[in-house]
Amino acid sequence: MSEYRITVSKASDRRTAEVAEKVKLRKVDLARSMKEAEIAAKLVSKDD
């Protein structure tokens, strides 16, 4: 029984790690797109 529980917890740890990685990538993408939007806004305001 205890071996089964250990296997399950390892699997859930791996799943948690995968989710955390996806969230991190999503945050990086969000930060990058915000940065690009900021740069674009500066370029647009210079054209005025």
KEKE-3310 file (N, C-alpha, C; in steps of 0.2 Angstrom, whole numbers, plus 5000, padded with zeros to 4 digits):
npx = (5004:5009:5019:5012:5006:5017:5021:5010:5011:5023:5020:5010:5018:5026:5017:5013:5025:5025:5014:5018:5029:5022:5014:5024:5030:5020:5019:5031:5029:5018:5024:5034:5025:5019:5030:5033:5022:5023:5035:5030:5020:5028:5035:5024:5020:5031:5030:5020)
npy = (4994:5006:5008:5010:5023:5031:5030:5037:5049:5053:5054:5064:5075:5076:5080:5092:5099:5100:5108:5119:5123:5126:5137:5146:5148:5154:5166:5171:5173:5182:5193:5196:5200:5211:5219:5221:5228:5239:5245:5247:5256:5267:5269:5273:5285:5293:5296:5306)
npz = (5000:5004:4995:4983:4986:4986:4973:4967:4973:4967:4954:4954:4958:4947:4938:4944:4942:4929:4926:4933:4925:4913:4917:4920:4907:4901:4908:4905:4891:4892:4898:4888:4877:4883:4884:4871:4867:4874:4868:4855:4858:4862:4850:4841:4848:4846:4832:4831)
capx = (5000:5014:5023:5007:5005:5023:5021:5005:5014:5028:5016:5007:5024:5028:5011:5013:5030:5023:5009:5022:5033:5018:5013:5030:5031:5014:5020:5036:5026:5014:5029:5037:5021:5018:5036:5033:5017:5026:5039:5026:5017:5033:5036:5019:5020:5036:5028:5016)
capy = (5000:5012:5009:5013:5030:5034:5031:5042:5056:5055:5056:5071:5080:5077:5084:5099:5102:5102:5114:5125:5125:5129:5143:5150:5150:5158:5172:5174:5176:5188:5199:5198:5203:5217:5223:5223:5233:5246:5247:5249:5262:5272:5271:5277:5291:5297:5298:5311)
capz = (5000:5004:4988:4979:4988:4984:4966:4966:4974:4962:4948:4955:4959:4940:4935:4947:4939:4922:4926:4935:4919:4908:4919:4919:4900:4900:4911:4901:4885:4893:4899:4882:4873:4886:4883:4864:4866:4877:4863:4850:4860:4861:4843:4839:4851:4843:4826:4831)
cpx = (5004:5017:5018:5006:5011:5023:5016:5008:5019:5025:5013:5012:5026:5023:5012:5019:5029:5019:5013:5026:5028:5016:5018:5031:5026:5016:5026:5033:5022:5019:5032:5032:5019:5024:5036:5027:5019:5031:5035:5023:5022:5035:5031:5019:5025:5034:5024:5019)
cpy = (5006:5014:5012:5021:5034:5035:5036:5049:5058:5058:5063:5076:5081:5082:5091:5103:5104:5108:5120:5128:5129:5136:5148:5152:5155:5165:5175:5177:5182:5194:5201:5202:5210:5222:5226:5228:5240:5249:5250:5255:5268:5274:5275:5284:5296:5300:5304:5318)
cpz = (5000:4998:4983:4980:4986:4977:4964:4967:4970:4956:4948:4956:4951:4937:4937:4943:4932:4921:4928:4929:4914:4910:4919:4912:4898:4902:4907:4894:4886:4894:4893:4878:4876:4884:4875:4863:4869:4871:4857:4851:4860:4854:4840:4841:4848:4836:4826:4830)
residu = (MET:SER:GLU:TYR:ARG:ILE:THR:VAL:SER:LYS:ALA:SER:ASP:ARG:ARG:THR:ALA:GLU:VAL:ALA:GLU:LYS:VAL:LYS:LEU:ARG:LYS:VAL:ASP:LEU:ALA:ARG:SER:MET:LYS:GLU:ALA:GLU:ILE:ALA:ALA:LYS:LEU:VAL:SER:LYS:ASP:ASP)
# end
